[in-house]
């Protein structure tokens, strides 16, 4: 069953294990590349497991934003009469809810990913960043499904997206980058302080109202409107409305600020993750 | 580094900081208040009192193809060393150089996901163990055949019997071809069939010229598999040499430790609340009252003394031969009608053994203690005792050189 080692093939390289300093772990492309197959398997597992043994399966990816859309339309659209840039409120809110749901789920599942996989973390070596990153990759599948549904509804409502729709991948990258930066940091903190588990659901609900999901950011007075885009989801959400509904002006100022902010969050999150990663197995 | 060297460690050290809550969990509030009290102090300051060096200045060289057994008390640093070599945790000082692909034989099912099917788990588990996807695909049929699960390939693993999961897990691990194999006490878990297969796998790996580093309390297995032994004590190499000599050295140390006060011993099992701890364990000859020497075929009494009398005390004693191979278990939690609770007994548990069925030799006692189903304490090699040759129902029991560990009553019907 086991082949003897072929003496002709030179032994593989030598790895030196020593206390590391600086940000050498996450930012080690060779190491990440070496473990690429594992990264793929973890993402595949997260995708497969997400809705297995649920009666509705992948429909959940759609039901969550649709459900919120219905409730928000009734409460904020009809009862409260919140402005929606002249758009039908359901479309207005759904275009924001699609990226928001992706972001919120990534945070919720990603921040628990290291603790949930503690059996692996404490027994096997692999670049730990794969755990939160795998959750986000799995979230792309949900996002793609709900994006298709969004476009179907938009078309059914008689709106035709313009070429602006080509900006969607860029907006998704901004959302994913900030989600990865945040989940990297949060999952790492969660290893030591399980408080994170209780903070996240609460914080996500708060953030929903800080982000212009149920209201347009045009309702906010300047300079706060522009400044609010340091929350990367502001640019993503407003960008999504413009890109998928094919109306209004391109909010490039918001998108630009949000992109810069997302880049900063990503770098800071990964840097923090890198710094504490080496001690995960000792705490988890 | 010399190309024939597989593993070389140089003054390797691993320091653990013990937090307020014992295992260093701590809460966010603790961390924040500590930071406010001592704003200038770095959190990983060197001079903290509750620090533990699990490994200290450990230098060790292992050549390619060597099969090395690591022995030592609990807490000697064996598992920590394997964790560093498999890159699960980082050393705090020194370094280790490892040449070749490292694989670990893991507990059954680590990395299995119950919702995934057998097929999906083969790929996931293979990747976790460090196999390339192409490699798994090329061995896929072999793995399935070895595990004998082909009919259930597309059934979620949660519906597998435990035997099937074990076979599948092992099949994947068996097709990993590491240059260096690390084995940490896996043979202690899993059923007998798994242990046999693991053992066969290990000797196969050894014969294929691969390097194996092996940790076990079962010294018989270490002796059978390894040529070289390394004895660790308090995170350092205490002795290193031919496996026979190292094991003798280790056993002598164990016996010295069991002669000392048990309360003072630090090599206790990690789990346990320690509201009550083992104070003394003795096997007493019931007729002569002689301690730690009993006669085969005669009655004996096992006495376990503890520091505190807690309600619902139970104990589990594993009788192992001198190689650490378990031969019998006396477990008070598995009750019988003759068991009783005696309010007059005090902080001790006694076990009456009407007939000692053990063959002559030296045996050791590994003791675990519970109170109200909560683990309190555990100590390996808490005591040693000798069994002297005796007579069982009129028949002399076999001598020291006999095979096996037991004698039992029997009679023959023979042709004239």
Contacts between the chains, C-beta under 8 A, distances in Angstrom:
chain1	res1	chain2	res2	distance
A	1	B	142	7.9
A	1	B	146	7.8
A	1	B	174	6.7
A	1	B	175	7.6
A	1	B	204	7.0
A	2	B	174	7.9
A	2	B	177	6.5
A	2	B	204	5.3
A	2	B	205	6.5
A	2	B	208	5.0
A	3	B	177	6.8
A	3	B	208	7.1
A	4	B	207	8.0
A	4	B	208	4.4
A	4	B	209	5.5
A	5	B	179	6.7
A	5	B	208	6.5
A	5	B	209	4.9
A	5	B	210	6.4
A	10	B	3	7.8
A	11	B	3	6.4
A	11	B	64	7.2
A	11	B	99	5.4
A	11	B	100	5.4
A	11	B	179	6.8
A	12	B	99	6.9
A	12	B	100	5.3
A	12	B	101	6.0
A	12	B	179	6.9
A	13	B	99	7.4
A	14	B	1	5.7
A	14	B	97	5.3
A	14	B	98	6.8
A	14	B	99	4.4
A	15	B	87	7.9
A	15	B	97	7.1
A	15	B	98	5.2
A	15	B	99	7.8
A	16	B	95	5.6
A	16	B	96	7.4
A	16	B	97	5.1
A	17	B	84	6.2
A	17	B	85	7.3
A	17	B	87	6.3
A	17	B	90	7.2
A	17	B	91	6.4
A	17	B	95	6.2
A	17	B	96	4.5
A	17	B	97	7.4
A	17	B	98	6.6
A	18	B	90	7.8
A	18	B	91	6.3
A	18	B	94	7.2
A	18	B	95	3.6
A	18	B	96	7.5
A	19	B	90	6.0
A	19	B	91	5.9
A	19	B	92	6.0
A	19	B	93	6.5
A	20	B	90	6.5
A	37	B	127	5.1
A	37	B	131	7.7
A	37	B	132	5.5
A	37	B	133	4.5
A	38	B	127	4.3
A	38	B	128	6.5
A	38	B	130	7.8
A	40	B	127	7.6
A	40	B	133	7.2
A	41	B	123	5.9
A	41	B	124	4.9
A	41	B	127	3.9
A	41	B	128	7.5
A	41	B	133	7.8
A	42	B	124	7.8
A	42	B	127	7.8
A	44	B	120	7.8
A	44	B	123	7.8
A	44	B	124	7.7
A	45	B	113	5.9
A	45	B	116	6.5
A	45	B	120	7.4
A	45	B	124	5.5
A	48	B	115	7.6
A	48	B	116	6.3
A	48	B	120	6.5
A	49	B	113	6.1
A	49	B	115	4.9
A	49	B	116	6.7
A	52	B	115	4.7
A	52	B	116	7.9
A	52	B	156	7.7
A	53	B	115	6.4
A	119	B	110	5.7
A	119	B	111	7.3
A	120	B	110	7.0
A	120	B	111	5.6
A	120	B	128	6.6
A	121	B	88	8.0
A	122	B	88	6.7
A	123	B	88	6.7
A	123	B	104	7.3
A	123	B	106	5.8
A	123	B	107	7.5
A	123	B	110	5.3
A	123	B	111	7.9
A	124	B	86	7.4
A	124	B	88	6.8
A	124	B	104	7.1
A	124	B	106	7.3
A	124	B	110	7.4
A	124	B	111	6.9
A	124	B	128	5.7
A	124	B	129	7.7
A	125	B	86	5.8
A	125	B	87	3.6
A	125	B	88	5.4
A	126	B	128	7.3
A	192	B	25	7.3
A	192	B	26	6.9
A	192	B	31	7.8
A	193	B	26	7.3
A	193	B	27	6.3
A	193	B	28	4.2
A	193	B	31	7.0
A	194	B	25	7.9
A	195	B	27	6.7
A	195	B	28	4.6
A	278	B	89	7.5
A	278	B	90	4.3
A	279	B	89	7.7
A	279	B	90	7.6
A	281	B	83	6.8
A	281	B	88	4.6
A	281	B	89	4.5
A	282	B	16	6.5
A	282	B	24	7.2
A	282	B	89	5.8
A	283	B	24	6.2
A	283	B	25	7.1
